[in-house]
């Protein structure tokens, strides 16, 4: 369930940025405990994914979740291909 949320959020972030989401997957890079806004202990997860802006270079993105709530979404700085 949480992995599917990270998958959906990463795909949406790529669509908004106009880049191609690669491999149709995310992978959990880190897990630890965190506290949510109400102070309850939750599991913090960092999911990584890959995307491409030009079809040649691969870049990484990050989705951070505390429990089932998205805290952060990041895309690595990527090259933009400009057509003349």
N, C-alpha and C positions, 0 to 999 in steps of 0.2 A: 504494500500500500504506500509506504513512504518512498520507496524506490520509484514507483510509478509517478508519484508527485514530482520528484526530482527530474524524472525523464520528461514529463510534460512541460515543466517550467523551463528546462534547458532548451527544449525544442522551440518554445514560444519566444525565448530570448533571442535565439538565432533568427527566427522569422522576423522579429522586430528590427534586428540589426542588418537584415538583408544578406545573411551568410548561410552557408549550407551546413546543416547539422549532420555529422558523420557517424557511421557505424550503428545508428539506431539504438544507442545504449548509453548508460551512465555507469560509473563504477565508484563504489564507496572507498574513499581514500583514508578517512579518519572517523573515529567514533570516540565519544567521551560523554560525560554527564554535564548538563548545564541546568540553569534555572530559567523557567519561563517568566513572563511578565508578572505572574501572580506569586512567584517564588517557589513553585513546585519543581521538583527534580524531573528532568526529561532527558532523553538521549539526543545528543548533538551529533549530526552527521554531516560530513563534507563529501559531496559527490562531484566527480570530475567527468568531463565529456570533451569531445573534440569537434572542431568545426573548421571550415575552410571558406575563405573569402574569394579565392580565385581558382579553386579546383586543383591547385598544385601544392600549396603550403598547408600544413596542419597546425592548428592552434588549439589551446586548451581553454576550457571554461570551468567555472566553479558554481555549485549551488550549495548553500549552507542552510541546514534545517535544525530547528530546536523542536523536538517532538515532531508534529506534523505541520509546523508553521515555517514558512520560508523567511529566513533572516537576511539573506544576501544572494545576489546573482552577479557574477563577474564574467566578462569575456576578456581574454588576453588581448593586448594591442595587436591589431592585424593590419595587413597591407590592403589597400583599396585599389582595385584595378580601374583605371579611368580610360574609357574608350574615346578616341579622337572624333 
